[in-house]
Amino acid sequence: MTPGPAPSPGGTPPTSAFFTDAVALTPTPPEHFDLAFTAVTQPCPWPKAYGGDLVAAAAAAAMRSVTDAKTLHSMHSYFLRPADIGAEVRYEVEVLRDGRGYSTRQVRGYQNGKPLYVCLANFAAGEPGCTFHAEFAEVVPDPEDLPGSAAYLEERGGSMTDESKAYWSAGRSFDMRHVPGPVYLTVEGKRLPQQALWVRPFDRLRPVEGLTGSQRDLAALAYVCDYTILEPVLRVLGLAWADPGLVTASLDHAMWFHRPGPVDDWLLYVQEAVAADAGRGVGTGRFFTRDHRHLATVVQEGMIRPA
């Protein structure tokens, strides 16, 4: 049996409620397009809200606008401005197309009267066809044999604040276990452009009003993918999150959902750095179940600005 998550250094009980709170949408009259919802960004120890908040809430808004059982299969996003923490973002949904096989939505996030996020989301009815999925052939340790973030940070000092340690340990809704070790304080392991991590919600995901369980799980993948997708780039550059003066930001993001799978169990998130230059880096990621079914693929470009 997998042991439960350890308490964070700050003593905060680990919970996945931060994610489900992030995608709890309130319908509101639209000002720009066809439908509108508001959501509140969740706490984090930095000046700007977590980018996965925006992606997951936009995914939820788009899914709530599709009523014929089509499934979200791709999102393409741009982050235009930083979002305030603990404040409402208005998500306006434009119905671009509803066809028999596919539907398309545009979602824009607004805060303080300005657009800060935009995405296109596509939905598919699904049809019979051939099946193929990528394999992850390398052998990695089981998650039960790896330390969680709380256990890792509890044993180490460094320049990371107690607030940041508590957030990395228990504030992200998901338990994360790195292979090789994390890049929180230093680059653990060699400066290679690859890493993997096991991810799982700290506790069973709560129902989200307006979403089915399957839709909530897709939003969960969209939420958690952004936390670590740039880490392979940091790793190969020899940078750690706690390095004084390091500034990062999500610029654009694409995600494809290939097939459904259990998000309440451990997923292996396999990541690779593709490029880094001119203050930007690109990382890719793939989510696999424990039996190696490939659920989703992520590509993201981010700003990486060392001190």
C-alpha positions in Angstrom: 0.0 0.0 0.0 1.3 3.5 -0.9 2.0 5.5 2.3 0.0 8.7 2.6 1.7 12.0 1.9 3.8 13.5 4.7 2.9 16.8 6.3 4.5 19.8 4.7 7.3 21.8 6.4 4.7 24.4 7.3 2.3 21.8 8.7 -0.4 22.4 6.0 -2.5 19.2 5.5 -1.9 18.1 1.9 -5.2 18.3 -0.2 -6.2 18.3 -3.8 -8.9 21.0 -3.0 -6.7 23.7 -4.5 -7.2 22.2 -7.9 -11.0 21.6 -7.6 -11.4 25.2 -6.2 -9.5 26.5 -9.2 -12.0 25.0 -11.6 -15.1 25.8 -9.6 -16.8 28.2 -12.1 -19.6 30.6 -11.5 -21.8 31.4 -14.5 -22.0 35.2 -15.2 -23.5 37.2 -18.1 -21.1 37.4 -21.0 -19.6 40.8 -22.0 -17.8 39.8 -25.2 -18.8 36.3 -26.5 -21.5 33.6 -26.0 -21.0 32.3 -22.5 -19.0 33.5 -19.5 -17.8 32.1 -16.1 -15.7 33.4 -13.3 -13.1 31.6 -11.2 -10.7 32.6 -8.4 -7.0 32.0 -8.8 -5.4 29.9 -6.0 -2.7 30.9 -3.5 1.0 30.6 -4.3 4.1 32.2 -2.8 5.0 34.4 -5.9 3.7 37.7 -7.3 1.7 36.0 -10.0 -0.9 33.2 -10.1 0.0 29.8 -11.3 -0.4 29.4 -15.1 -2.1 26.0 -14.7 -5.0 27.7 -12.9 -5.8 29.5 -16.1 -5.4 26.5 -18.4 -7.6 24.3 -16.2 -10.3 26.9 -15.6 -10.4 27.7 -19.4 -10.7 24.0 -20.1 -13.5 23.7 -17.7 -15.3 26.7 -19.2 -14.9 25.3 -22.7 -16.2 21.8 -21.6 -19.2 23.4 -20.0 -20.1 25.0 -23.3 -20.2 21.7 -25.2 -23.5 19.8 -24.5 -23.4 17.0 -27.1 -21.0 14.7 -25.2 -18.0 15.5 -27.4 -14.6 15.1 -25.6 -11.9 17.7 -25.3 -9.0 16.5 -27.3 -6.7 19.5 -27.7 -5.9 23.0 -26.3 -3.6 25.7 -27.6 -3.0 28.6 -25.2 -1.1 31.9 -24.9 -0.4 33.6 -21.6 -0.6 37.4 -22.2 -0.3 39.0 -18.8 0.2 37.7 -15.2 -2.9 37.1 -13.2 -3.5 38.4 -9.7 -3.6 35.8 -6.9 -6.9 35.3 -5.1 -8.8 37.4 -7.6 -11.5 36.6 -10.1 -10.8 35.9 -13.7 -13.6 36.1 -16.2 -13.6 33.4 -18.8 -15.5 34.3 -22.0 -16.3 31.4 -24.3 -16.9 31.9 -28.0 -18.7 29.1 -29.9 -16.7 29.0 -33.1 -18.1 25.8 -34.6 -20.3 22.8 -33.7 -20.1 20.0 -36.3 -21.1 16.4 -36.2 -17.6 15.2 -35.5 -15.8 18.2 -34.1 -16.5 21.4 -32.2 -14.2 24.4 -31.5 -14.2 27.0 -28.8 -12.2 30.1 -28.1 -11.8 31.1 -24.4 -10.4 34.4 -23.2 -9.5 35.1 -19.6 -10.0 38.7 -18.4 -8.8 40.4 -15.2 -8.9 44.1 -14.3 -10.6 44.7 -17.7 -7.7 43.3 -19.7 -7.2 40.0 -21.5 -4.5 37.9 -19.8 -5.0 34.4 -21.4 -6.5 33.0 -24.6 -6.9 29.5 -26.0 -8.5 27.5 -28.7 -10.1 24.2 -27.5 -11.2 21.4 -29.8 -13.7 18.6 -29.1 -14.3 15.3 -30.9 -17.2 12.9 -31.0 -14.8 10.0 -31.5 -15.1 7.2 -34.0 -13.7 3.7 -34.7 -10.1 3.7 -35.8 -6.6 2.2 -35.5 -4.8 2.5 -32.1 -1.2 3.3 -31.4 0.5 5.0 -28.4 4.0 5.8 -27.6 5.9 3.6 -25.1 8.1 4.6 -22.3 10.7 1.9 -22.3 13.0 3.1 -19.5 12.8 1.5 -16.1 12.1 4.1 -13.3 11.7 3.5 -9.6 8.2 3.0 -8.2 6.7 6.1 -6.6 6.5 4.2 -3.3 10.3 4.0 -3.3 10.8 7.8 -3.9 10.5 10.7 -1.5 7.7 13.2 -1.9 8.4 16.9 -2.0 7.7 17.4 1.7 10.2 14.6 2.7 12.8 15.9 0.3 12.6 19.6 1.5 12.4 18.7 5.2 15.9 17.3 5.1 17.5 20.2 3.3 18.1 23.9 4.0 19.0 26.3 1.2 17.6 29.6 0.2 14.0 28.6 -0.3 11.6 30.3 2.1 9.4 28.4 4.5 6.4 29.7 2.6 7.8 28.3 -0.7 8.7 25.0 0.9 5.2 24.6 2.3 3.8 25.4 -1.1 6.0 22.9 -3.0 5.3 20.3 -0.4 1.5 20.6 0.0 0.1 23.5 -1.9 0.0 22.1 -5.4 -2.8 19.5 -5.0 -0.6 16.7 -6.3 2.1 14.6 -4.7 5.2 14.7 -7.0 8.2 12.4 -6.9 11.1 13.1 -9.2 13.4 10.8 -11.2 16.2 11.9 -10.8 15.9 14.2 -7.8 14.1 17.5 -8.0 15.5 20.9 -9.0 14.0 22.8 -6.1 17.3 23.8 -4.3 20.0 22.4 -6.6 20.1 20.3 -9.8 19.9 16.8 -8.4 21.7 14.4 -10.8 23.4 15.1 -14.1 22.6 18.1 -16.3 20.6 16.0 -18.8 17.6 17.3 -20.8 15.3 14.6 -19.5 13.4 13.8 -16.3 10.3 12.0 -15.1 8.1 12.3 -12.1 5.2 10.4 -10.6 2.2 12.6 -9.9 -1.0 11.8 -8.0 -3.6 13.9 -6.2 -3.0 14.1 -2.4 -6.5 12.8 -1.9 -9.4 11.7 -4.0 -10.6 14.4 -6.3 -13.8 16.1 -5.3 -16.7 16.5 -7.6 -16.8 19.8 -9.6 -20.2 21.3 -10.4 -20.9 21.4 -14.1 -18.2 18.8 -15.0 -18.5 15.0 -15.3 -15.8 13.0 -13.5 -14.1 12.4 -16.9 -14.1 16.2 -17.7 -12.7 17.0 -14.2 -9.9 14.5 -14.8 -9.0 16.2 -18.1 -8.9 19.5 -16.3 -6.7 18.0 -13.6 -4.1 17.0 -16.3 -4.3 20.5 -17.7 -3.8 21.9 -14.2 -0.8 19.8 -13.0 1.2 19.7 -16.3 2.4 23.3 -16.0 4.2 23.0 -12.6 7.2 21.0 -13.9 7.2 21.2 -17.7 10.1 23.7 -17.8 12.2 21.7 -15.3 14.1 19.7 -17.9 15.2 23.0 -19.4 16.3 24.3 -16.0 18.0 21.0 -15.4 20.1 21.0 -18.5 21.0 24.7 -17.9 22.1 23.9 -14.3 19.4 26.2 -12.8 17.3 25.5 -9.7 14.0 27.0 -8.7 15.6 28.5 -5.5 18.4 30.3 -7.4 18.3 34.0 -6.4 16.9 36.2 -9.1 15.6 33.4 -11.4 12.4 34.4 -13.1 10.3 32.1 -15.2 6.9 32.5 -16.9 4.7 30.4 -19.2 4.4 31.9 -22.7 2.5 29.4 -24.8 1.2 25.9 -24.3 -0.3 23.1 -26.3 -1.9 19.9 -25.0 -3.4 16.8 -26.6 -5.6 14.4 -24.7 -5.3 11.0 -26.4 -7.4 8.6 -24.2 -9.1 8.6 -20.8 -7.4 7.1 -17.8 -7.4 7.2 -14.0 -6.1 10.5 -12.6 -6.6 9.4 -8.9 -3.8 6.9 -9.3 -0.1 7.5 -9.9 0.8 8.8 -13.4 4.3 9.0 -14.8 5.0 12.4 -16.4 8.0 11.9 -18.8 9.6 15.2 -19.8 12.3 16.4 -22.2 13.9 19.8 -22.9 13.8 20.6 -26.7 15.5 24.0 -26.9 16.7 26.9 -24.9 17.9 30.2 -26.4 17.2 34.0 -26.3 15.6 33.8 -22.8 13.1 31.1 -23.8 13.0 27.3 -23.4 10.7 24.6 -24.8 9.8 21.4 -22.9 7.7 18.4 -23.9 5.9 16.0 -21.6 3.8 12.8 -21.8 1.5 11.3 -19.2 1.5 7.5 -18.8 -0.6 5.3 -16.5 1.3 2.7 -14.4 0.5 0.1 -17.1 2.1 2.5 -19.7 -1.0 3.8 -21.4 -0.2 7.1 -23.0 -2.9 9.6 -21.8 -1.8 13.0 -22.9 1.0 15.1 -24.5 2.2 18.6 -23.6 4.4 21.1 -25.3 5.2 24.4 -23.6 7.5 27.4 -24.2 8.5 29.5 -21.3 10.6 32.5 -20.4 13.7 31.6 -18.4 15.6 34.6 -17.1 18.5 33.8 -14.7 19.8 36.5 -12.4 
